[in-house]
């Protein structure tokens, strides 16, 4: 008797006659189909005119994309191939095989509708008792754009190349004038060479115009900040207090040498990344519920730091249906801290816990168990928040941040394998981030329901 399991590739086998029998009862693919069947897809359905050949149902295409993102398959070509190779994808597709063009077009076409479905999934989680709002931990992570940083053109380099091309055009014109008296180099087509350089000059002019537009917008913001600082120092002088330090220098208008635009995805930005270096990226923000690790708010920014991301998050929180519940606290690291952000949280009825500085990794033993100081007798929002952060309850609540939002980013990037945008432009990046976070939420719901 052989000690091995028999190997027989000649006998014909049949899969079960029903796709419902192809997967275990608790498989993620089953749960994805179950969730999508409970969503209202009327906004998608009404955009199909019904002309021509029969279209694949939006529920099938959406299910393939969500299960693809949740299981680490993001490419439309790979998803198409998986509908043949993978039993799970076959189940989601109901044994049909949408081609990659259909999947890619669907993803591009319905990104705005996906953002609305994101909220529907949250409502469904609430009905299933898998979501209870209370405390939200906010953080951002850099996601690579669908563009190389080597395709970025800086203001200084653009001017250098522009000057070189203009000199070459003048040289070519001189060659053309003297062609009757002097032979041209072999293989040189002067009109074609001039046309090629004129095209490049036109592209550089467009890039420089975009850099100038961005610079003007930046200068406007810097001028407002400068005027606010001057007004604050003047108010201190009027009360008899001497402002600390020198008066701020006024911002200089016009582009700087390092200002740049990417020629592949002009709406992406060069951003510093963890571990050092710079990449062409977007700043993806997520507000995560501390109890269930569900993403509640998701948006994409072009800003390198997180100072301006609190207000958009508060706007998304306020736009959520009241049936989801109420957000009590917003927890962030010190990268989000500013006086304006603290005031914005208070105005929105959300208690801010924005770290004032980097937290110590190893807090002294006696300090950890020290009794809370009495509340300060002041209406200053920064002082009040600093006191909350210093209490045992505040430290315990702030300690939830690292174990809430950072694992979500880690799982999305490492387990789900999503580190780069598939499409170009800020609007498409926002739509894809909504799709990714919705896939994460459904994946998380599947785990919570099983537990």
N, C-alpha and C positions, 0 to 999 in steps of 0.2 A: 504494500500500500504506500502510495506517495505521501510525503509529508507536506506537500504544497497544494494550494487551491488549484483545481484544474483550470487551464487556460484554453479556451475554445473560441476562435474568431470566425469559425465557419458556419456555426448554427445561426439561423436567422431569428432575431428577436423583434418584438413589436413594443413600442411605448404604450402605456395605458391609453385607451381610446379617448379619454377626456383629459384636457389640460389641467383640470382641477386635481387630478391624481398625480401630477408630475412632481410636486414639491411637498415638503413637510408642512404640517398645519400651521406652524409658528414661524414660517419663513418670512424674511423682510419683504420679498417681492409680493407676497400675498397681502401684507399690510399696506404697501404702497397702493395697490389696486383698490383695496378697501377704503382707504382715505380719499382717493381721487373720486370714487363713486359717490361720495357724500359731499363733494364740492359743487358749487353752482358754476357751471361752465358756460352759461348762456351768453356772456360777453364774447366768448370765443366762437361759439356756434353760429351766432348771427352774422359773423363776418365771412362765412362760407356762402358763396352765391348759389351753389348747386348746379353750376354749368360744367360741361366737360365730363371727364371720367370721375368715378366715385373717389372721394378723398378718404384718407385715413382719419379715423375719429380723433378729435383733439385729446380725449381722455387717454387714448393709447399712446399718442406722441408725448404728452405730458408725463405719463407714467414711465415711459422709456427714459426720458431725460432725468427725471427725479431719481429713479432707481440707478441710472448710470452715474450721476453725481454722488449718490449715497454709497455706491460700491466701487468708486474709483475709476469709472469709465466715462470720460468727458467728451471724447472725440465722436462726432456724428458718424464717421466711417467705422470706428470701433464698435459703436452701438449697433450699426447695421450688421456688422459681422457677427456680433454677439447674438442677434436674433436667430442665427443659424447654429451657432456653436454652444450657446448657454441655455440650459433648461430654464433658469430663472427669467432670462430675457424673453425666451419663447412664451413663457407663461404671461408676462406683462403684455406682450404684443399679441396675445391670443393666437399664436402660431401664424401671424402675418409677418411681413418683412418690409417695413418702410425703408426706402433708400436714404442714403446720407444727405442728399440734396433736400429731401422732404423734411428731415429732422433739423437740418441747419436753417432752412427757411422758416420753419415753425418757431425755432428758438429766437431768431431775429425779429420775427413779425409780432410776437405776442409778449415781449418783455414787460410792457406796461401792465398787461393783464395779469402777468405772473406776480407783480408787486401787490395787486389786489388779492390774489389767491393766498399770498403770504398771511394776510390777516385772517382769511377764512380758516386756514390751518390752525391758527391760534385759537379761534372760536371753537373749532372742533375739539381741540385739546382741552379747552375749558369744559365743554360738555362731557368729555370722557373723564373729568376730574384729574387731568394730568397737568394742569397749570393753575397756579394761584399766585397772582401778582403781589408784590410787596416791596422787595429790594432789588434794584437793578445795578449790576456791575458793568461799567462801560470801559471799553478799551479799543485800540486800533491796531491793525497789522498791515504791513506793506505787502501788496500783491503785485507781482510782476505784470507789466502791461504787455500786450501783444506787439512789442516793438523792442528793438535793441537800443541800448544807450549809445552805441557807436553811430547811430543814425541821427544823433542830436547835433544841431548847428548852433554855435554860440555867436553872440553879436560881434566879438572881436574877430573870430575866424571868418564870419560872413563878410566883414569889411575887407579882410585880407584877400579872400578868394575873389571878391568882387573887383578889387583893384587889379589883381593879376589877370582876370578874364578881360577886363577893359584894355589892358596893355596888349594882350594877345590879339584882340579884335583889331586894334590899331595896326599891329604888325601885319596881320592878314590883309587888311585893306591896302597897306603899302605894297605888299607882294602882288596883290591884284593889279595895282596901277602900273607896276614895273614888269608885269608878265611879258610884255612885248620885247623888253630889252634884256631880261634875265630869265633863265629857265627856272621853273618851279621844282621843288624837290619831288622825286618820284613818288607817285601815289597820293599826292596832296590834292584834295578837292577844296579849293578856297571857299566857294559859296557854302558848301556843306559844313566846313569847319566854323565859319562865321555863324551859321544858323544854330549849330550845336551850342556855341558859347552864348548866343542870344537867349536860347532856351534856359540855360543854366542861370544867366543873369536875371531872367524873369522869375525863376523859382526862388532865387536868393532874395529878390525884392519882396516877394510875397512872405517869405520867412521873416525878413526884417520888419515888415509891417505888423506881423503878429507879435513879434517881440516888443515893438513899440507900443502896441495896444496893451499888452500885459503890463509893461512898465508904467504906463499912464494909470492903470487901475491900481497898481501897487503904490504908486506915489500918492494917489488920492487917499488910500488908507493910512499911509505913513504920515501924511499931512494932518489928518484928523487926530491921530495919536499924538503928534507933536503939539497941536493946539490944545489938546486935553491936558497934556503935561504942563504946558505953560499956564493954563488957567488954574490948575491945581497949585502950582508954585505961587502964582499971584494971590490966590486965596489965602495961602499960608502967610504971605507977607502982610496982607490986610489985617490978619488976626494977631500980628506982632511976632509970629514965629519965623525964624530964618530957615529957608529951604536948605536941605542937605545937598552938597555937591554943586557942580556947575550946571548952568542952564543947558538944556539939550540943544544940540545942533539941528538946524532945520534940514529936512530931507532934500537930497539933490534930485532934480528931475532928470529924465532921460535914461536910456539903457546903460547898464554896466557891461564890462567886457565879458563877464561870465554868464549873463542872461542868455538863455537858449530856448530853442523850440525843436521838438522831435519831428523829423520829416515823415515818419511812418504813422505815428499816433500823436498828433500835435496837442491833444488834450491830456496826455500823460505827463508826468513830471519826473525829473531826476531826484531821487530821495535817498537819504542815508538808510542803510539796512542794518539789522542786528548782526554782530560779528565783524562789522567794519565794511567800508566800501560804499559804493553808490550803485543804484539800479534804476532803470526806467520803470516807474511803478505808479500805482494808485494807493491811497490810504483807505482801507476798508474798515469801517467802524461797526461794532456790534454791541448792543445792550443786552445782557444776559440775565435772566431771572436766577437769583441765587439759590432758590429751593429746587428747581427742576432742571437747571442748565439749558433752558429753552431760550433761543434768540428772540427777543421781543422787538427790538429796533435794529435796522440795518441800513446803512447808507455808505456811499463812497465819496471821498473827498480828494481834491488835488493838493491839499495843504500837506507840507512835510511834517508839521507837528500837530498836536491835538488841541491847541488852545481854542480853536473856533468850532469844535465839534459838539460842545455841550448844547448850544442853542438848537441846532438841527435835531438832536436827539430828543430834547424836550418837546419840540414841535411834533415829532412822531408819536411821543407818548400821549400828548394831548389829543392827537387825532385817532387814537385807538378807541374802539367801541367801549362804552361804559360797562357793558356786560362782562368784559374781561376783568374788571376790578380796578383798583387804584394803586398806582405806584407811590410808595411812601418815601423811598430813599434812593438817591443816585450816588454810587460809589465809584471813584476814579483814583488813579495815581496822580502824582504831582504834575505830570505833563499836561493835565487839563485845568490846573488851578489858575484862576485869575479872579479879581474882585468882581468883574462883570459877570463871570459865570456863576459865582456864588449868589449874586443878586438875582440872576435869571432863574436859578433853581427856586429861590424863595418866592419870586413872583409867580412861578408856575405851580406853587403848592407842593413842591418836592423838596424834601430835606436833603441838603448837600453834605456829602462826606468826601470832599476833594482834598487829597493829601497836600499839606503845605510844603512838605519837603520829602526827600527820600527817606523811607522808613528803615530803621536799624534791623539787621537780620537777627541779632541776638540781644534781645532786651534784657537788662539786668534783672535778676530774680526778684529783688525787693520792689523794684519799680513795677513789675508785672502785677504784684498783689497789693500795691499801695492803694489806700482809700481814695475815692474820687474827691477832687477839689470842689469847693462850693462854686456854684454857677456865677459868672461875672455879672455885675450890675451894669449892663451896657446894652445898647441896641445895635452896636456894630456887628454886622453879619459875619465878618471874618473872625472876630473874637469869639462869637458864639459857636461858630463851627469848630474853631480850634479847641474850645472846651469840650465839645462833644467827642472829638477825636481823642482827647486825652483820657476820657472816662473808660472804665472797663467794658461797658456795653458798646461804646463807640469803637474801641480797639478790636473787640470781638467781631463786630459787624464789618469793619474794614478788612479784617483778616479773611473774610469770605471772598474777597476780590480775586486773589491769585488762584484759588481753587475753583473758581467759577468760569471766568471769561478766558483765561489763558489756556486751560485744557481744551476749550472749544476750538480755539485757533489751532492748537497742536493737532487735534484729531482731524480737522478739516484739511490741514496741510499734509500731515503724515499718513493718516489712515485712509482718508478719502482721496488723498493725492492731488488736491487742487491747489496749485501755487501760482498759476498764471491765467490771466484773462484770455478767453477764446476770441473775443471781438474787440474792436477798437472804438474809442470815443467814450466820453464820460457817461452818457445816457445808457449805452449798451453795457458798460462796466457795472453801473448801478443795477440794471436788470439782471445781469448774470449773478451778482452778489446776492440778490433777492432769491434767485433760483437755488444757489448753493446753500444759503441759510435755511431755506424752506426744506431742502433735502435733509439737512442736519436735523431740523425740528422733527420731521417725520421719522427719521432714524432714531432719534431720542425718544419719541413717543412709543415706538416699537419696544424699546428697552424698558421704559417705565411701565408699560402695560403688562409685559411679561413678569416684571417684579411685583 
